[in-house]
Each structure stands twice: as C-alpha cells, then as structure tokens.
C-alpha cells in the first residue's frame, strides 16, 4: 500500500522523531511504500494568507452570498499597491464573480498547496505523527491541514453548507485508512477522563472521517517526558508494530 506520512516536530533528535523512524521501518518491512512529509524540515508555510483565497472559493457559493462578498472589491483591496491593483484589474477584466472564481481556481491556487494535495491524492492511506499541542495538532500540522484540506479537494460545500448546514459538506477523500500517532505530556488517566474524547471529535471525526476516511485510528504514547527507558522502548516497539500491521 502507498502511504503518506505527515510529520510535525521541530527537533530531529526528538523522541517523536524516533517514533516516526520505527513506524516507517515497520511499514517498509511489511512491504508498504511510505513517503514522509517532514513539515519543519521542508520549511512548509502553515499560515493562511491572501494568496490562499483561490483555494477557498467555489462555484457553489449561493448568489446572494456571493453578492455580499463583493469579491472584485475585496480582491482589489488586498492587491497591495497601485501597480498590483492595475495588473489585477486587467487580469479579471469584465468577468462576473463566478468567472473570477473559475479564473483564480484554475490558475492561481498556491503551488506549494497543489504539491501537497497531489501527494495526498496519490496515497492510498495516510498517517500523521506529531506531539499533542493543546488537545490538537501542533500549529505547523494544523496549518498544513488548513491550507491543504480545502473545498473542492478534501470535501465539497453545497449551497446549504455555505449557509451553515453542517450536513451540506460532501466527502471527497477515499483513502483506505488514516492513523494518527501522538506523543503526550500528560498520562493516560487524564486522557481517560475526557481529553481523548475531545480529540476524537475534532481530529478523528471532523478532520478525517467527515471528509471521507472511514477507518481512522488514533494511538497515544502517554507522558513521554517522564517515561523511563523501558516505557520508551515499549513505545518504540509499538510504533514499529503499528507500521508492520498497517
């Protein structure tokens, strides 16, 4: 199986990186191929910027909402100077709002996002390896999702969804499975008391299952900072087994 593993930790000598290495070895020993996207090592920009606008506009936006968005005026206001505004005016010409959206989506989606989306699309399964930050992913990985998991790629937004109906989002991802491996500061008791359920709703369900991935597993390596050597060895063997049994 072709796996894409997205990794987010700034330190190459971290325990989290050791987990990644063992998981990768397990995958390869099982006969899978695994491409690792190391977000810190590659210098991925996790910040949503005006240049990301084309990725977030779709032709399913209802007419009345599109009119209130005042898309032409908004784009010109963010152009960043008279020369850029002049160039943008020439580019969009007399297109209506939907014509502008088509132009932007066809020609001006950020190239770094398109590269990541192609990697995701070519994979049969996904894995994410990162520490827990405030019951979620680190900002680097959260920003990767913000920029890559866009409408028209990870899901579609119907007119009803644009108006606020959560059931109006249509899944587009068809991966066989997704696995999240996260290291934590706090122990298992804290996660048993409610932290794990909160993360399941946000990450497992809303981020991965809702866009179409039906088989989602989430593995935690608890309290790694205070773990003794034997516990850490057990965690690393578990990481290898997760790859081997993927």
For each residue, the residues with C-beta under 8 A, 3 or more apart:
1: 32 33 124 125 176 246
2: 32 33 35 122 123 124 125
3: 27 32 33 34 35 123 124 125 126 127 246
4: 34 35 37 119 120 122 123 125 126 127
5: 20 23 24 27 34 35 36 37 126 127 128 129
6: 37 39 126 127 128 129 141 144
7: 17 20 36 37 38 39 128 129 130
8: 39 40 128 129 130 137 138 140 141 144
9: 14 16 17 20 40 129 130 131 138
10: 14 40 140
11: 14 16 17
12: 17 41
13: 17
14: 9 10 11 17 18
15: 18 19 183 224 232 235
16: 9 11 19 20 129 130 131 183 224
17: 7 9 11 12 13 14 20 21
18: 14 15 21 22 236
19: 15 16 22 23 129 181 183 221 235 236 239
20: 5 7 9 16 17 23 24 36 129 239
21: 17 18 24 25
22: 18 19 25 26 236 237 239 240 243
23: 5 19 20 26 27 127 129 181 239 240 242 243
24: 5 20 21 27 28 34 36 243
25: 21 22 28 29 240 243
26: 22 23 29 30 239 240 241 242 243 244 245 246
27: 3 5 23 24 30 32 33 34 243 244 246
28: 24 25 31 32 33 34 243
29: 25 26 243 244
30: 26 27 243 244 245 246
31: 28
32: 1 2 3 27 28 243 246
33: 1 2 3 27 28
34: 3 4 5 24 27 28 127 243
35: 2 3 4 5 119 123
36: 5 7 20 24
37: 4 5 6 7 42 44 116 119
38: 7 41 42
39: 6 7 8 42 44 46 140 141 144
40: 8 9 10 43 44 140
41: 12 38
42: 37 38 39
43: 40
44: 37 39 40 112 116 140 143 144
45: 49 112 143 147
46: 39 139 140 141 142 143 144 146 147
47: 143
48: 52 143 146 147
49: 45 52
50: 53 78
51: 54 108 110
52: 48 49 55 56 110 113 147
53: 50 56 57 75 78 104
54: 51 57 101 104 105 108 109 110
55: 52 105 109 110 113 147 150 152 153
56: 52 53 150 151
57: 53 54 61 71 101 104 105
58: 61 101 105 151 152 156 157
59: 98 101 102
60: 156 157 158 159 161 162
61: 57 58 65 66 69 101 159 162
62: 65 66 159 162 163
63: 66 67
64: 67 68
65: 61 62 68 69 162 163
66: 61 62 63 69 71 97 98
67: 63 64 70 97
68: 64 65
69: 61 65 66 74 97
70: 67 73 74
71: 57 66 74 75 97 100 101
72: 75 76 92 97 100
73: 70 76 77
74: 69 70 71 77 78
75: 53 71 72 78 79 88 92 100
76: 72 73 79 85 88 89
77: 73 74
78: 50 53 74 75
79: 75 76 84 85 87 88
80: 84 85
81: 84 85
82: 85 86
83: 86 87
84: 79 80 81 87 88
85: 76 79 80 81 82 88 89
86: 82 83 89 90
87: 79 83 84 90 91
88: 75 76 79 84 85 91 92
89: 76 85 86 92 93
90: 86 87 93
91: 87 88 103
92: 72 75 88 89 95 99 100 103
93: 89 90
94:
95: 92 99 100 103
96: 99 100
97: 66 67 69 71 72 100 101
98: 59 66 101 102
99: 92 95 96 102 103
100: 71 72 75 92 95 96 97 103 104
101: 54 57 58 59 61 71 97 98 104 105
102: 59 98 99 105 106
103: 91 92 95 99 100 106 107 108
104: 53 54 57 100 101 107 108 109
105: 54 55 57 58 101 102 108 109 152
106: 102 103
107: 103 104
108: 51 54 103 104 105
109: 54 55 104 105 113 114
110: 51 52 54 55 113 114 147
111: 114 115
112: 44 45 115 116
113: 52 55 109 110 116 117 147 148 150
114: 109 110 111 117 118
115: 111 112 118 119
116: 37 44 112 113 119 120 144 147 148
117: 113 114 120 121 148 150 153
118: 114 115 121 122
119: 4 35 37 115 116 122 123
120: 4 116 117 123 126 148 173
121: 117 118
122: 2 4 118 119
123: 2 3 4 35 119 120 126 175
124: 1 2 3 175 176
125: 1 2 3 4 175 176 177 178 179 246
126: 3 4 5 6 120 123 175 177 178 179 208 213
127: 3 4 5 6 23 34 178 179 180 181 246
128: 5 6 7 8 137 141 178 179 180 181
129: 5 6 7 8 9 16 19 20 23 181 182
130: 7 8 9 16 133 137 138 141 181 182 183
131: 9 16 138 182 183 184
132: 135 136 182 183 184 185 199 220
133: 130 136 137 138 139
134:
135: 132 195 198 199 202
136: 132 133 142 199 202 203
137: 8 128 130 133 140 141 142 145 203
138: 8 9 130 131 133 141 142
139: 46 133 142 143
140: 8 10 39 40 44 46 137 143 144
141: 6 8 39 46 128 130 137 138 144 145
142: 46 136 137 138 139 145 146
143: 44 45 46 47 48 139 140 146 147
144: 6 8 39 44 46 116 140 141 147 148
145: 137 141 142 148 149 207
146: 46 48 142 143 149
147: 45 46 48 52 55 110 113 116 143 144 150
148: 113 116 117 120 144 145 153 154
149: 145 146 153 154 155 207 211
150: 55 56 113 117 147 153 154
151: 56 58 154 155 156 157
152: 55 58 105 156 172
153: 55 117 148 149 150 172
154: 148 149 150 151 172 173 211 212
155: 149 151 169 170 171 172 173 210 211 212
156: 58 60 151 152 169 170 172
157: 58 60 151 161 162 168 169 170
158: 60 161 162 165 168 169 170
159: 60 61 62 162 163 168
160: 163 165 167 168
161: 60 157 158 164 165 166 167 168 169 170
162: 60 61 62 65 157 158 159 168
163: 62 65 159 160 168
164: 161
165: 158 160 161 168
166: 161 169
167: 160 161
168: 157 158 159 160 161 162 163 165
169: 155 156 157 158 161 166 210
170: 155 156 157 158 161
171: 155 210 211 212
172: 152 153 154 155 156 211 212
173: 120 154 155 208 211 212 213
174: 212
175: 123 124 125 126 178 212 213
176: 1 124 125 215
177: 125 126 213 215 216 217 246
178: 125 126 127 128 175 208 213 215 216 217
179: 125 126 127 128 216 217 218 219 242 246
180: 127 128 203 204 208 216 217 218 219
181: 19 23 127 128 129 130 219 221 239 242
182: 129 130 131 132 218 219 220 221
183: 15 16 19 130 131 132 220 221 224
184: 131 132 187 191 220 221 222 223 224
185: 132 223 224 225
186: 190 191 195 222 223
187: 184 190 191 222 223
188: 191 192 220 222 223
189: 192 193
190: 186 187 193 195
191: 184 186 187 188 194 195 196 220 222
192: 188 189 196
193: 189 190
194: 191 197 198
195: 135 186 190 191 198 199
196: 191 192 199 200 218 220
197: 194 200 201
198: 135 194 195 201 202
199: 132 135 136 195 196 202 203 204 218
200: 196 197 203 204 205 218
201: 197 198 204 205 206
202: 135 136 198 199 205 206 207
203: 136 137 180 199 200 206 207 208 218
204: 180 199 200 201 207 208 209 216 218
205: 200 201 202 208 209 210 216
206: 201 202 203 209 210
207: 145 149 202 203 204 210 211
208: 126 173 178 180 203 204 205 211 213 216
209: 204 205 206 212 213 214 216
210: 155 169 171 205 206 207
211: 149 154 155 171 172 173 207 208
212: 154 155 171 172 173 174 175 209
213: 126 173 175 177 178 208 209 216
214: 209
215: 176 177 178
216: 177 178 179 180 204 205 208 209 213
217: 177 178 179 180
218: 179 180 182 196 199 200 203 204
219: 179 180 181 182 238 242
220: 132 182 183 184 188 191 196
221: 19 181 182 183 184 224 235 238 239
222: 184 186 187 188 191
223: 184 185 186 187 188 226 227
224: 15 16 183 184 185 221 227 232 235
225: 185
226: 223
227: 223 224 231 232 235
228: 231 232
229: 232 233
230: 233 234
231: 227 228 234 235
232: 15 224 227 228 229 235 236
233: 229 230 236 237
234: 230 231 237 238
235: 15 19 221 224 227 231 232 238 239
236: 18 19 22 232 233 239 240
237: 22 233 234 240 241
238: 219 221 234 235 241 242
239: 19 20 22 23 26 181 221 235 236 242 243
240: 22 23 25 26 236 237 243 244
241: 26 237 238 244 245
242: 23 26 179 181 219 238 239 245 246
243: 22 23 24 25 26 27 28 29 30 32 34 239 240 246
244: 26 27 29 30 240 241
245: 26 30 241 242
246: 1 3 26 27 30 32 125 127 177 179 242 243
